[in-house]
Amino acid sequence: MLLNVTGTVVAAGLTAGCTSDAAQQDRHASAAATTLTPVAPTGRHQAGITLPQPAQGNLLAVVADLGTDVAPGPLLAELGRAIGRLTAGTDPRLMGLEPGDLTVTVGVGPRLVRTAGASLPGAADLPRFSRERIAPRARGGDLLIQICSSDAVLLSVVAAALLNEAGDRIHERWRQSAHRGADVPLGDGLTAPRNSLGFIDGIVGPHTKAEQQRDLWLAGPPAVAGGTLAVLRRMELDLPRFAALSVAEQEAVFGRRRASGVPLSGGAVTSGPQLGAKTPDGRYLVPVDAHVRRAHPSVVGVGRMLRRSYNTDEPAPGLLFISFQNDLRTFTATLTHMDISDALLEFTTTTASATFLILPGFDRQRPLGSQLFG
C-alpha cells in the first residue's frame, strides 16, 4: 500500500527511517568504500525513524514472539545495551565489520502492550482487510527488530547477534529483507525513491518538527511518550499485469505522472493533488479510484503517516510497506477507504501484517523499554 497520505512531501525512507538518496547508491554495493557517519542509538526517540537523514538503503525486519513466562522489561534492557555495543562497533559478534550508519529500532506488539495497560497506544490489534493471503505465523507478533544499514552485509550479522542475546526467550515468526530504489530529487533537499512499479514512492508525509509532533510522535501517556506506532505489511505485486498497462493507464492508477511524480492535476511534484480539478468535459483529472485520491488525508479525515516502501525479492517480488504514525486510525481508516475502490490494490496481495508500539528512546539511565515495563 503505497499510501499517499497528504498533499506535502515525504522523503520516503521509513524523512528518515531507512532509505537512500542518489548520492548514496554506490553504498548499497560496498559501504566499506565510504566513510559513514555513525548514528547514535540513544535519545528521546529511537534511531531508524527520522534519523539518519538521508536514511540507509537496506532493511531487515525480524518479527518474533516472547515466551509466555518471559518478562519483557529485562529482555528489552539487554537488547538496548547490545544495540549500543553493535552500533559502537565494540560487540565481537560483528566479526570485525564496521557498523557505519547502522540503526536498530525495537517495537513491541499489542499483546505485550496490553500487559502494561489495555488503553495504551499500541494495545489494539491490526484488523483484517481485503486482498490478504496471510498464514497465521505471518500475522501479528510480540517483538519487532528493524535493522537498517547502507551495508547490506550487516543486516543478517546484527540480527544473529540480537537473537543470540535474546536466546530462547524469543521465537522468530518471520523476517523480511528489503531495499530502496534509486532516489529522485524533489526539491528543498528532499528525495524519494522509485518503487518496483516505476513510480516515485513516498512523496507525502510529516517532515517538519511541528508536523512530526502532531502526526508522528506519541505525546503521552508518559509510558509511551517519544514513541510511535508502526504498521508492517508485506505485499506481493502483480508486476507482469501492471507492466502490460499503457503509461497513461499506469498513471491513472497512481494519480501521478510516472516520470516526474507530478499529480495528474498539475503543479510541482511536491504540490498536493487538486482533487476537484476537471477536464472541460467534466472528468476528474485525478480519477476517482486513483491511489492518490483514495489515500488522501483530506478525503479520509486522518493525519499524515511517515511511510516507507521497500522492494523485496524473496519470497516473491513485491514491497515491504512500513508506516509510522501516532494514531493507528491514521492507517486503518486510510486502508479501509482504499479497500472500497483503490485501483492500486488490484495489483497487490498482502502476505504478512503486524503493528507495533515503537518504544521511546533510551540511554544508560533509562534502559530500552523501562518507561513501559520498568
SEMARDO-479046 format. One record per residue (C-alpha): x, y, z; residue in one letter; residue number from 1. Coordinates in Angstrom, 1 decimal, m for minus. Layout:
N
+--------+--------+--------+------+-----+
|      x |      y |      z | type | seq |
+--------+--------+--------+------+-----+
|      X |      Y |      Z |    A | NUM |
...
+--------+--------+--------+------+-----+
END
This chain:
374
+--------+--------+--------+------+-----+
|      x |      y |      z | type | seq |
+--------+--------+--------+------+-----+
|    0.0 |    0.0 |    0.0 |    M |   1 |
|    1.8 |    3.0 |   m1.3 |    L |   2 |
|   m0.2 |    5.2 |    0.9 |    L |   3 |
|   m0.2 |    8.8 |   m0.3 |    N |   4 |
|   m1.5 |   10.4 |    2.8 |    V |   5 |
|   m1.0 |   14.1 |    2.4 |    T |   6 |
|   m0.5 |   16.8 |   m0.2 |    G |   7 |
|    3.0 |   17.6 |    1.1 |    T |   8 |
|    6.3 |   15.8 |    0.5 |    V |   9 |
|    7.7 |   12.8 |    2.4 |    V |  10 |
|   11.3 |   11.7 |    1.6 |    A |  11 |
|   10.3 |    8.1 |    1.5 |    A |  12 |
|   12.8 |    6.3 |    3.5 |    G |  13 |
|   10.8 |    4.7 |    6.7 |    L |  14 |
|   12.2 |   11.6 |    6.3 |    T |  15 |
|   14.4 |    9.1 |    7.7 |    A |  16 |
|   13.9 |    5.6 |    8.8 |    G |  17 |
|   15.6 |    3.6 |    6.0 |    C |  18 |
|   16.1 |    5.0 |    2.6 |    T |  19 |
|   18.9 |    6.1 |    0.2 |    S |  20 |
|   19.4 |    9.1 |   m2.0 |    D |  21 |
|   21.1 |    9.3 |   m5.4 |    A |  22 |
|   24.5 |   10.2 |   m3.9 |    A |  23 |
|   24.4 |    7.1 |   m1.8 |    Q |  24 |
|   23.7 |    4.4 |   m4.4 |    Q |  25 |
|   27.2 |    3.1 |   m4.5 |    D |  26 |
|   27.0 |    2.4 |   m0.8 |    R |  27 |
|   24.4 |   m0.3 |   m1.5 |    H |  28 |
|   27.1 |   m2.4 |   m3.1 |    A |  29 |
|   30.1 |   m1.5 |   m0.9 |    S |  30 |
|   29.6 |    0.6 |    2.2 |    A |  31 |
|   33.2 |   m0.1 |    3.1 |    A |  32 |
|   34.4 |    2.2 |    0.4 |    A |  33 |
|   32.8 |    5.2 |    2.0 |    T |  34 |
|   33.2 |    6.7 |    5.5 |    T |  35 |
|   29.7 |    6.6 |    7.0 |    L |  36 |
|   28.6 |    8.8 |    9.9 |    T |  37 |
|   27.6 |    6.7 |   12.9 |    P |  38 |
|   24.1 |    7.2 |   14.2 |    V |  39 |
|   23.7 |    7.5 |   18.0 |    A |  40 |
|   21.1 |    4.9 |   19.2 |    P |  41 |
|   20.2 |    6.9 |   22.3 |    T |  42 |
|   18.0 |   10.0 |   22.6 |    G |  43 |
|   14.3 |   10.9 |   23.1 |    R |  44 |
|   13.3 |    8.8 |   20.0 |    H |  45 |
|   14.9 |    5.6 |   18.7 |    Q |  46 |
|   17.1 |    5.9 |   15.6 |    A |  47 |
|   15.9 |    4.4 |   12.3 |    G |  48 |
|   12.7 |    6.5 |   12.1 |    I |  49 |
|   13.8 |   10.1 |   11.4 |    T |  50 |
|   17.5 |    9.5 |   11.8 |    L |  51 |
|   19.7 |    9.2 |    9.9 |    P |  52 |
|   18.8 |   11.7 |    7.1 |    Q |  53 |
|   19.0 |   10.8 |    4.3 |    P |  54 |
|   18.4 |    7.2 |    5.5 |    A |  55 |
|   20.0 |    3.9 |    4.6 |    Q |  56 |
|   19.1 |    1.8 |    1.6 |    G |  57 |
|   18.8 |   m1.7 |    3.2 |    N |  58 |
|   16.5 |   m3.1 |    5.8 |    L |  59 |
|   15.8 |   m6.3 |    7.6 |    L |  60 |
|   12.7 |   m6.7 |    9.7 |    A |  61 |
|   12.6 |   m9.6 |   12.2 |    V |  62 |
|    9.2 |  m10.3 |   13.9 |    V |  63 |
|    9.2 |  m12.7 |   17.0 |    A |  64 |
|    7.2 |  m13.8 |   20.0 |    D |  65 |
|    8.2 |  m13.8 |   23.6 |    L |  66 |
|    7.9 |  m17.0 |   25.7 |    G |  67 |
|    4.7 |  m16.8 |   27.8 |    T |  68 |
|    6.7 |  m16.6 |   31.1 |    D |  69 |
|    9.3 |  m14.1 |   29.8 |    V |  70 |
|    9.4 |  m10.7 |   31.5 |    A |  71 |
|    9.7 |   m8.1 |   28.7 |    P |  72 |
|   11.5 |   m5.4 |   30.8 |    G |  73 |
|   14.8 |   m7.2 |   31.4 |    P |  74 |
|   14.9 |   m8.6 |   27.8 |    L |  75 |
|   14.4 |   m5.2 |   26.3 |    L |  76 |
|   17.0 |   m3.6 |   28.5 |    A |  77 |
|   19.5 |   m6.3 |   27.4 |    E |  78 |
|   18.7 |   m5.7 |   23.8 |    L |  79 |
|   19.2 |   m2.0 |   24.2 |    G |  80 |
|   22.6 |   m2.5 |   25.7 |    R |  81 |
|   23.5 |   m4.9 |   22.9 |    A |  82 |
|   22.3 |   m2.3 |   20.3 |    I |  83 |
|   24.7 |    0.2 |   21.9 |    G |  84 |
|   27.6 |   m2.1 |   21.5 |    R |  85 |
|   26.7 |   m3.1 |   18.0 |    L |  86 |
|   26.3 |    0.5 |   16.8 |    T |  87 |
|   29.6 |    1.5 |   18.5 |    A |  88 |
|   31.4 |   m1.4 |   16.9 |    G |  89 |
|   32.5 |   m2.9 |   20.2 |    T |  90 |
|   30.5 |   m6.1 |   20.1 |    D |  91 |
|   32.7 |   m9.1 |   18.9 |    P |  92 |
|   29.7 |  m10.6 |   17.2 |    R |  93 |
|   30.2 |   m8.0 |   14.5 |    L |  94 |
|   33.2 |  m10.2 |   13.5 |    M |  95 |
|   35.3 |   m7.1 |   12.5 |    G |  96 |
|   32.7 |   m5.5 |   10.3 |    L |  97 |
|   32.4 |   m1.7 |   10.7 |    E |  98 |
|   28.9 |   m0.6 |   11.9 |    P |  99 |
|   28.9 |    2.5 |    9.8 |    G | 100 |
|   25.4 |    4.1 |    9.8 |    D | 101 |
|   23.7 |    1.0 |   11.4 |    L | 102 |
|   20.5 |    1.6 |   13.2 |    T | 103 |
|   18.3 |   m0.8 |   15.2 |    V | 104 |
|   14.7 |    0.1 |   16.1 |    T | 105 |
|   12.7 |   m2.0 |   18.5 |    V | 106 |
|    8.9 |   m2.3 |   18.9 |    G | 107 |
|    6.5 |   m4.4 |   21.0 |    V | 108 |
|    3.2 |   m5.9 |   19.8 |    G | 109 |
|   m0.3 |   m5.4 |   21.2 |    P | 110 |
|   m0.2 |   m8.4 |   23.5 |    R | 111 |
|    2.8 |   m7.1 |   25.4 |    L | 112 |
|    1.4 |   m3.5 |   25.4 |    V | 113 |
|   m1.9 |   m4.8 |   27.0 |    R | 114 |
|    0.1 |   m6.3 |   29.9 |    T | 115 |
|    1.2 |   m2.8 |   30.7 |    A | 116 |
|   m2.2 |   m1.1 |   30.1 |    G | 117 |
|   m5.2 |   m2.1 |   28.0 |    A | 118 |
|   m5.9 |    1.5 |   27.0 |    S | 119 |
|   m2.3 |    2.4 |   26.0 |    L | 120 |
|   m1.5 |    3.4 |   22.4 |    P | 121 |
|   m0.3 |    0.2 |   20.7 |    G | 122 |
|   m2.7 |   m2.1 |   22.6 |    A | 123 |
|   m5.0 |   m2.6 |   19.7 |    A | 124 |
|   m4.5 |   m5.4 |   17.1 |    D | 125 |
|   m4.5 |   m4.6 |   13.4 |    L | 126 |
|   m7.8 |   m5.6 |   11.8 |    P | 127 |
|   m8.1 |   m7.8 |    8.8 |    R | 128 |
|   m8.5 |   m6.3 |    5.3 |    F | 129 |
|   m9.3 |   m7.5 |    1.8 |    S | 130 |
|   m6.7 |   m8.9 |   m0.6 |    R | 131 |
|   m4.9 |  m10.7 |    2.2 |    E | 132 |
|   m3.4 |  m14.2 |    2.0 |    R | 133 |
|   m1.6 |  m14.4 |    5.3 |    I | 134 |
|   m0.5 |  m17.5 |    7.1 |    A | 135 |
|   m1.2 |  m17.5 |   10.9 |    P | 136 |
|    2.6 |  m17.2 |   11.6 |    R | 137 |
|    2.8 |  m14.1 |    9.5 |    A | 138 |
|    0.1 |  m12.1 |   11.3 |    R | 139 |
|    0.9 |  m10.1 |   14.4 |    G | 140 |
|    3.8 |  m10.7 |   16.8 |    G | 141 |
|    5.3 |   m9.6 |   20.1 |    D | 142 |
|    8.6 |   m8.0 |   19.0 |    L | 143 |
|    9.9 |   m6.1 |   16.0 |    L | 144 |
|   13.6 |   m5.6 |   15.4 |    I | 145 |
|   14.1 |   m3.3 |   12.4 |    Q | 146 |
|   17.7 |   m3.2 |   11.3 |    I | 147 |
|   18.8 |   m0.6 |    8.7 |    C | 148 |
|   22.2 |    0.0 |    7.1 |    S | 149 |
|   23.9 |    1.2 |    4.0 |    S | 150 |
|   25.9 |   m2.1 |    4.1 |    D | 151 |
|   23.6 |   m5.0 |    3.3 |    A | 152 |
|   26.1 |   m7.5 |    4.8 |    V | 153 |
|   25.5 |   m6.1 |    8.3 |    L | 154 |
|   21.8 |   m7.0 |    8.4 |    L | 155 |
|   22.0 |  m10.7 |    9.0 |    S | 156 |
|   25.1 |  m10.4 |   11.2 |    V | 157 |
|   23.3 |   m7.9 |   13.5 |    V | 158 |
|   20.1 |   m9.9 |   13.5 |    A | 159 |
|   22.1 |  m13.0 |   14.6 |    A | 160 |
|   23.8 |  m11.1 |   17.4 |    A | 161 |
|   20.5 |   m9.8 |   18.8 |    L | 162 |
|   18.7 |  m13.1 |   18.5 |    L | 163 |
|   21.7 |  m14.7 |   20.3 |    N | 164 |
|   21.3 |  m12.0 |   23.0 |    E | 165 |
|   17.7 |  m12.9 |   23.5 |    A | 166 |
|   18.4 |  m16.7 |   23.4 |    G | 167 |
|   15.4 |  m19.0 |   23.9 |    D | 168 |
|   13.3 |  m16.2 |   25.4 |    R | 169 |
|   12.0 |  m15.3 |   21.9 |    I | 170 |
|   10.9 |  m17.4 |   19.0 |    H | 171 |
|   11.1 |  m15.9 |   15.5 |    E | 172 |
|    7.9 |  m15.7 |   13.4 |    R | 173 |
|    9.1 |  m14.2 |   10.1 |    W | 174 |
|   11.7 |  m11.9 |    8.7 |    R | 175 |
|   12.0 |   m9.8 |    5.6 |    Q | 176 |
|   15.0 |   m8.2 |    3.9 |    S | 177 |
|   14.3 |   m5.4 |    1.5 |    A | 178 |
|   16.0 |   m2.4 |   m0.3 |    H | 179 |
|   15.2 |    1.0 |   m1.6 |    R | 180 |
|   15.2 |    2.0 |   m5.2 |    G | 181 |
|   17.2 |    4.9 |   m6.7 |    A | 182 |
|   16.1 |    8.3 |   m5.3 |    D | 183 |
|   14.8 |   11.2 |   m7.3 |    V | 184 |
|   15.4 |   14.8 |   m6.1 |    P | 185 |
|   12.1 |   16.6 |   m5.3 |    L | 186 |
|   13.4 |   20.0 |   m4.3 |    G | 187 |
|   14.1 |   21.6 |   m0.9 |    D | 188 |
|   16.7 |   19.0 |   m0.2 |    G | 189 |
|   14.1 |   16.2 |   m0.3 |    L | 190 |
|   14.3 |   12.9 |   m2.2 |    T | 191 |
|   12.1 |    9.9 |   m2.8 |    A | 192 |
|   12.9 |    6.6 |   m4.4 |    P | 193 |
|   11.2 |    4.7 |   m7.3 |    R | 194 |
|    9.5 |    1.5 |   m6.4 |    N | 195 |
|    9.2 |   m1.7 |   m8.4 |    S | 196 |
|    6.3 |   m0.3 |  m10.4 |    L | 197 |
|    8.4 |    2.5 |  m11.7 |    G | 198 |
|    6.8 |    5.3 |   m9.7 |    F | 199 |
|    8.3 |    7.7 |   m7.2 |    I | 200 |
|    7.2 |    6.3 |   m3.9 |    D | 201 |
|    6.6 |    8.3 |   m0.7 |    G | 202 |
|    6.1 |   11.8 |   m1.9 |    I | 203 |
|    4.0 |   12.8 |    1.1 |    V | 204 |
|    4.2 |   12.7 |    4.9 |    G | 205 |
|    5.3 |   14.8 |    8.0 |    P | 206 |
|    8.7 |   16.5 |    7.5 |    H | 207 |
|    8.9 |   19.5 |    9.8 |    T | 208 |
|    9.3 |   19.1 |   13.6 |    K | 209 |
|    5.8 |   20.6 |   14.0 |    A | 210 |
|    4.3 |   18.1 |   11.6 |    E | 211 |
|    6.1 |   15.2 |   13.3 |    Q | 212 |
|    5.0 |   16.3 |   16.8 |    Q | 213 |
|    1.4 |   16.4 |   15.5 |    R | 214 |
|    1.2 |   13.2 |   13.5 |    D | 215 |
|    4.3 |   11.0 |   14.2 |    L | 216 |
|    5.4 |   11.0 |   17.8 |    W | 217 |
|    3.3 |   10.0 |   20.8 |    L | 218 |
|    3.0 |   12.8 |   23.3 |    A | 219 |
|    1.7 |   10.6 |   26.1 |    G | 220 |
|    0.9 |    9.0 |   28.4 |    P | 221 |
|    4.4 |    9.1 |   30.0 |    P | 222 |
|    5.0 |    5.3 |   29.5 |    A | 223 |
|    5.0 |    5.7 |   25.7 |    V | 224 |
|    5.9 |    9.4 |   25.2 |    A | 225 |
|    8.5 |    9.7 |   22.5 |    G | 226 |
|    7.5 |    6.5 |   20.8 |    G | 227 |
|    5.3 |    6.0 |   17.8 |    T | 228 |
|    3.1 |    3.3 |   16.2 |    L | 229 |
|    4.3 |    1.2 |   13.3 |    A | 230 |
|    2.4 |   m0.9 |   10.8 |    V | 231 |
|    4.2 |   m3.5 |    8.6 |    L | 232 |
|    2.5 |   m5.0 |    5.5 |    R | 233 |
|    4.4 |   m7.4 |    3.1 |    R | 234 |
|    2.9 |   m7.5 |   m0.3 |    M | 235 |
|    3.3 |   m9.4 |   m3.5 |    E | 236 |
|    3.0 |   m7.3 |   m6.7 |    L | 237 |
|    1.5 |   m8.5 |   m9.9 |    D | 238 |
|    4.3 |   m6.9 |  m11.9 |    L | 239 |
|    3.5 |   m8.5 |  m15.3 |    P | 240 |
|   m0.1 |   m7.3 |  m15.3 |    R | 241 |
|    0.8 |   m3.8 |  m14.2 |    F | 242 |
|    3.6 |   m3.6 |  m16.8 |    A | 243 |
|    1.1 |   m4.6 |  m19.5 |    A | 244 |
|   m0.8 |   m1.4 |  m19.0 |    L | 245 |
|    0.0 |    1.7 |  m21.0 |    S | 246 |
|    1.9 |    4.5 |  m19.3 |    V | 247 |
|   m1.4 |    6.6 |  m19.2 |    A | 248 |
|   m3.2 |    3.7 |  m17.6 |    E | 249 |
|   m0.4 |    3.2 |  m15.0 |    Q | 250 |
|   m0.6 |    6.9 |  m14.2 |    E | 251 |
|   m4.3 |    6.8 |  m13.8 |    A | 252 |
|   m3.8 |    4.0 |  m11.2 |    V | 253 |
|   m1.5 |    6.2 |   m9.1 |    F | 254 |
|   m2.9 |    9.7 |  m10.0 |    G | 255 |
|    0.7 |   10.9 |  m10.8 |    R | 256 |
|    3.0 |   11.1 |  m13.8 |    R | 257 |
|    5.4 |    8.2 |  m13.8 |    R | 258 |
|    8.4 |   10.1 |  m15.0 |    A | 259 |
|    8.1 |   13.1 |  m12.7 |    S | 260 |
|    5.7 |   12.3 |   m9.9 |    G | 261 |
|    3.7 |   15.4 |  m10.6 |    V | 262 |
|    0.0 |   15.0 |   m9.8 |    P | 263 |
|   m2.3 |   14.5 |  m12.8 |    L | 264 |
|   m4.0 |   17.7 |  m11.8 |    S | 265 |
|   m0.7 |   19.6 |  m12.5 |    G | 266 |
|    1.7 |   21.6 |  m10.4 |    G | 267 |
|    5.0 |   20.6 |   m9.0 |    A | 268 |
|    5.9 |   17.1 |   m7.7 |    V | 269 |
|    5.6 |   18.5 |   m4.1 |    T | 270 |
|    2.2 |   20.0 |   m4.8 |    S | 271 |
|   m0.9 |   18.4 |   m3.4 |    G | 272 |
|   m3.2 |   17.0 |   m6.0 |    P | 273 |
|   m6.2 |   19.2 |   m6.9 |    Q | 274 |
|   m8.9 |   16.6 |   m6.3 |    L | 275 |
|  m11.7 |   18.9 |   m7.6 |    G | 276 |
|  m10.0 |   19.7 |  m10.9 |    A | 277 |
|  m11.8 |   18.5 |  m14.0 |    K | 278 |
|  m11.4 |   18.4 |  m17.8 |    T | 279 |
|  m13.6 |   20.7 |  m19.9 |    P | 280 |
|  m16.0 |   17.7 |  m20.4 |    D | 281 |
|  m16.3 |   17.2 |  m16.7 |    G | 282 |
|  m14.0 |   14.3 |  m15.9 |    R | 283 |
|  m11.7 |   14.4 |  m12.9 |    Y | 284 |
|   m8.1 |   15.0 |  m13.8 |    L | 285 |
|   m7.2 |   12.6 |  m10.9 |    V | 286 |
|   m9.5 |    9.6 |  m11.4 |    P | 287 |
|  m12.0 |    8.7 |   m8.7 |    V | 288 |
|  m10.2 |    5.4 |   m8.0 |    D | 289 |
|   m6.6 |    6.7 |   m8.2 |    A | 290 |
|   m4.4 |    5.9 |   m5.3 |    H | 291 |
|   m3.5 |    9.5 |   m4.5 |    V | 292 |
|   m7.2 |   10.3 |   m4.2 |    R | 293 |
|   m8.3 |    7.3 |   m2.2 |    R | 294 |
|   m5.5 |    7.7 |    0.3 |    A | 295 |
|   m5.6 |   11.4 |    0.6 |    H | 296 |
|   m6.0 |   12.6 |    4.3 |    P | 297 |
|   m8.5 |   15.3 |    3.4 |    S | 298 |
|  m10.7 |   12.6 |    1.9 |    V | 299 |
|  m10.2 |   10.0 |    4.6 |    V | 300 |
|  m10.2 |   12.5 |    7.5 |    G | 301 |
|   m6.9 |   11.5 |    9.2 |    V | 302 |
|   m3.4 |   12.8 |    9.8 |    G | 303 |
|   m0.3 |   12.1 |    7.9 |    R | 304 |
|    1.8 |    9.0 |    8.3 |    M | 305 |
|    5.5 |    8.7 |    7.8 |    L | 306 |
|    5.5 |    5.8 |    5.3 |    R | 307 |
|    8.2 |    3.7 |    3.8 |    R | 308 |
|    8.1 |    1.1 |    1.0 |    S | 309 |
|   11.0 |   m1.3 |    0.4 |    Y | 310 |
|   11.4 |   m3.5 |   m2.6 |    N | 311 |
|   11.6 |   m7.2 |   m1.9 |    T | 312 |
|   12.9 |  m10.1 |   m4.0 |    D | 313 |
|   12.0 |  m13.1 |   m1.7 |    E | 314 |
|    9.7 |  m14.9 |   m1.1 |    P | 315 |
|    8.2 |  m13.1 |   m4.1 |    A | 316 |
|    8.7 |   m9.8 |   m5.9 |    P | 317 |
|    6.9 |   m7.1 |   m4.0 |    G | 318 |
|    7.0 |   m4.5 |   m1.3 |    L | 319 |
|    7.5 |   m4.3 |    2.4 |    L | 320 |
|    5.4 |   m1.3 |    3.5 |    F | 321 |
|    6.1 |    0.3 |    6.8 |    I | 322 |
|    4.3 |    3.3 |    8.2 |    S | 323 |
|    4.8 |    5.3 |   11.4 |    F | 324 |
|    2.0 |    7.4 |   13.0 |    Q | 325 |
|    0.8 |    8.4 |   16.4 |    N | 326 |
|   m2.7 |    7.1 |   15.9 |    D | 327 |
|   m3.4 |    3.6 |   14.5 |    L | 328 |
|   m6.6 |    5.0 |   12.9 |    R | 329 |
|   m4.4 |    7.0 |   10.5 |    T | 330 |
|   m3.5 |    3.7 |    8.9 |    F | 331 |
|   m6.7 |    1.7 |    9.4 |    T | 332 |
|   m9.1 |    4.4 |    8.2 |    A | 333 |
|   m6.9 |    5.0 |    5.2 |    T | 334 |
|   m6.7 |    1.4 |    4.1 |    L | 335 |
|  m10.4 |    0.9 |    4.8 |    T | 336 |
|  m11.1 |    3.8 |    2.4 |    H | 337 |
|   m8.7 |    2.3 |   m0.1 |    M | 338 |
|  m10.4 |   m1.1 |    0.2 |    D | 339 |
|  m13.6 |    0.3 |   m1.3 |    I | 340 |
|  m12.1 |    1.3 |   m4.7 |    S | 341 |
|   m8.3 |    1.9 |   m4.9 |    D | 342 |
|   m7.1 |    0.9 |   m8.4 |    A | 343 |
|   m3.6 |    0.2 |   m7.0 |    L | 344 |
|   m4.8 |   m2.6 |   m4.6 |    L | 345 |
|   m5.8 |   m4.7 |   m7.6 |    E | 346 |
|   m2.1 |   m5.4 |   m8.2 |    F | 347 |
|   m1.3 |   m6.3 |   m4.6 |    T | 348 |
|   m1.7 |   m9.3 |   m2.3 |    T | 349 |
|   m0.7 |   m8.9 |    1.4 |    T | 350 |
|    1.1 |  m11.9 |    2.8 |    T | 351 |
|    2.2 |  m10.6 |    6.2 |    A | 352 |
|    0.8 |   m7.9 |    8.6 |    S | 353 |
|    1.6 |   m6.6 |   12.0 |    A | 354 |
|    1.5 |   m3.5 |   14.2 |    T | 355 |
|    3.9 |   m2.5 |   17.0 |    F | 356 |
|    4.5 |    0.2 |   19.5 |    L | 357 |
|    7.9 |    1.6 |   18.7 |    I | 358 |
|    9.3 |    2.2 |   22.2 |    L | 359 |
|   10.5 |    5.6 |   23.3 |    P | 360 |
|   14.2 |    6.4 |   23.1 |    G | 361 |
|   16.6 |    5.2 |   25.7 |    F | 362 |
|   20.0 |    5.8 |   27.3 |    D | 363 |
|   22.2 |    4.5 |   30.1 |    R | 364 |
|   19.9 |    6.0 |   32.8 |    Q | 365 |
|   16.7 |    5.0 |   31.0 |    R | 366 |
|   17.1 |    1.5 |   29.5 |    P | 367 |
|   15.1 |    0.4 |   26.4 |    L | 368 |
|   11.5 |   m0.4 |   27.5 |    G | 369 |
|   11.9 |    0.9 |   31.0 |    S | 370 |
|    9.2 |    3.6 |   30.7 |    Q | 371 |
|    6.6 |    0.9 |   29.8 |    L | 372 |
|    7.9 |   m2.2 |   31.7 |    F | 373 |
|   10.1 |   m0.7 |   34.4 |    G | 374 |
+--------+--------+--------+------+-----+
END
